[in-house]
Amino acid sequence: MGVAGCGKSAVGMALAERLGAVFIEGDRLHPSENVARMARGEPLTDTLREGWLDAIGERIAASAGKGQGVVAACSALKRSYRERLRGFRRDIVFLYLEIDPAMARLRVASRKGHFMPASLVDSQFAILEPPAADERALTLDATRPIADLVAESVRMTRRF
């Protein structure tokens, strides 16, 4: 979880491969209306995110229900979004990839072929609620190498 540009997809794919788990790319589950809105530089509202979060939660629950390990990339910026996802699986552990706004804008601006413009990064930071101490979540420095983040994630999630 984290804002655009923090590395959710790259870290998530590498972590899923390391764990032999299913990878769910949350961006691919956005309804076309949400994608068009973001492409125009319009931030999503809580209401517009509900169906998207449900689609991710349903995929997580379906894979886990088959006994598969699951890693999903999803911004989950607010506690309420994370609670909505936990409604599908109480045992979800979130990995928060923490990054500063300047680095996130730089990374998003350098991406090619993605619908999310760098102009929306600030709107994500405006609503970001980092995980609280009472949540099943780990915070990692998103500027570290992917291999390090994956190794630390594997090590740290064992405590859950």
Secondary structure, DSSP 8 states (H G I E B T S, - for coil): --STTS-HHHHHHHHHHHHT-EEEEGGGGS-HHHHHHHHTT----HHHHHHHHHHHHHHHHHHHHTT--EEEE----SHHHHHHHHTT-TT--EEEEE--HHHHHHHHHH-SS-S--GGGHHHHHHH-----TTSSEEEEETTS-HHHHHHHHHHHHTT-
